[in-house]
Amino acid sequence: MPEQTVFRELYEELGIIVDAAFPIHRQEWVYGEGTPEPQRDGSYRVFYFLVPEFSGEPVNRVFEAVRWVTPGELAGMDILEGNRTAIDLLITHGYAGHIAKRA
């Protein structure tokens, strides 16, 4: 279940306990460049969740960097093409305001 996965992954990768998570977008994307079989090797199904509440202080366990950003900063960041639709959705529908509240 995607909902259970987001709870587990955020605990494993950031050390936080998710109190609530709401699905906001689902998409499939194919990165075909450089793969001999792009239909298999470069295909991704991604589920995006809004996490308005969590317990604990985020700890960077696996990423190069982790930081809170405003919606304006998010809009100007170098985002993978496959994630751009979800980021635009967050900004357009105001979900990014919920994310920035914790800053």
Residue, then its C-alpha position, 0 to 999 in steps of 0.5 A: m500500500p502506498e500509504q503504508t510506504v510513505f509512513r515507513e520511508l519518512y521514518e527510515e529516511l528522515g526519522i519522523i513519524v507521520d501523523a497524517a498523509f493524503p494522496i495528492h497525485r499519482q503518475e507514471w514516467v519513463y526516462g528512456e535516455g541511456t536505457p536499452e529497454p526504456q519500457r522496463d528500465g526507465s519506468y517509474r510509478v510515483f505516488y505523491f502525498l501531502v504530509p501536513e503533520f508529523s512528530g519529531e525533528p527531520v534528520n537527514r539520513v540519506f540525502e545530499a541535503v534537506r531543507w525547508v523552502t518557500p513555494g517561490e523557492l520550490a518553483g525556481m529549483d532544478i526539478l527532475e522533469g518527471n517530478r515537475t507536474a507534481i511540483d506544479l500541482l503543489i504550487t498551483h493548488g496551494y499545498a506548498g503553503h502547508i509544507a512551508k508552515r513548518a519552516 
